[in-house]
Amino acid sequence: MTYTIKQVADKIGVSVPTLRYYDKEGLFPFIERKKNGTRIFKESDLRSLEIISCMKASGMPIKDIKRYMDMCLEGDSTLEERLDIFLKRKEVIKEQMEELNKTMSVIEHKIKYYEKAIKAGTEDIHKI
């Protein structure tokens, strides 16, 4: 089965202009085209796009994602390098999660603070 760029955008949750930008940046060396230039996406392309979206969501720069995609095309000689990319991404995400957990703790504290103050009818309840 093949998909249009619009179908792919809807399926993976990104905009058509984003997909076109990714293509322009060389992230889709695997995408086939019709004679008129229309992109033809296959199921296997969708899996690659999901990885690209994941990498982008993790904060990875486009140039690094491109390097990863190039390594995929290079084959088995880059397996260790590709593993290293994901090990480093994992550490970045762990750090982001720790920061988000700290932020959530502050937010939860402030929610309790305001709930208690509202129940008492004043913030002075916290000054006791």
SVG drawing of the C-alpha trace seen along z (x, -y; Angstrom):
<svg xmlns="http://www.w3.org/2000/svg" viewBox="-13 -36 45 41">
<polyline fill="none" stroke="black" stroke-width="0.4" points="0.0,0.0 1.2,-3.5 0.3,-6.9 0.2,-10.5 2.1,-13.1 -1.3,-14.3 -2.2,-10.8 1.2,-10.4 1.0,-13.8 -2.4,-12.8 -1.2,-9.3 2.0,-10.4 0.6,-13.7 2.9,-16.3 2.0,-18.9 2.5,-18.5 4.9,-21.5 7.0,-19.8 7.3,-16.7 8.3,-18.8 10.9,-20.5 12.2,-17.2 12.5,-16.0 14.3,-19.2 16.7,-18.6 17.5,-15.1 15.8,-13.1 13.9,-11.0 16.5,-9.5 14.3,-6.4 11.2,-8.1 10.2,-7.2 8.6,-9.7 6.2,-9.5 7.3,-10.9 5.6,-14.2 7.6,-14.4 4.8,-13.4 6.2,-11.5 5.1,-7.9 5.2,-6.7 5.2,-3.0 4.6,-1.2 8.4,-0.9 8.7,-4.7 6.1,-5.3 8.3,-3.4 11.3,-5.5 9.1,-8.6 8.1,-7.5 11.7,-7.3 12.4,-10.7 9.5,-12.1 10.7,-10.5 14.2,-11.9 12.9,-15.4 10.6,-15.2 13.6,-14.3 15.2,-17.6 17.7,-16.1 18.7,-18.7 17.8,-18.0 21.5,-17.7 22.0,-14.9 18.8,-13.1 20.1,-13.4 23.4,-11.9 21.5,-9.0 19.4,-8.5 22.6,-8.5 24.1,-5.9 21.0,-3.7 21.7,-3.8 25.4,-2.9 24.4,0.4 25.8,2.6 29.1,0.9 27.3,-1.9 25.4,0.3 27.5,-0.7 27.3,-4.4 23.6,-4.2 23.3,-2.4 25.4,-5.1 23.0,-7.8 20.1,-6.2 22.0,-5.6 22.9,-9.3 19.3,-10.3 18.1,-8.1 20.4,-10.0 19.1,-13.4 15.5,-12.2 16.3,-11.0 17.6,-14.4 14.6,-16.1 12.3,-13.8 14.1,-14.6 13.6,-18.3 10.0,-17.8 9.5,-15.8 11.0,-18.6 8.7,-21.1 5.7,-18.8 6.6,-18.7 6.6,-22.5 3.3,-22.7 1.7,-20.1 3.0,-22.0 1.4,-25.2 -1.9,-23.5 -2.0,-22.2 -1.0,-25.6 -3.8,-27.4 -6.4,-24.7 -5.7,-25.1 -5.7,-28.9 -9.0,-28.9 -10.5,-26.5 -9.4,-28.8 -10.4,-31.9 -6.9,-33.4 -3.2,-32.8 -2.5,-33.8 -3.2,-30.1 0.4,-29.4 1.9,-32.0 1.0,-30.2"/>
</svg>
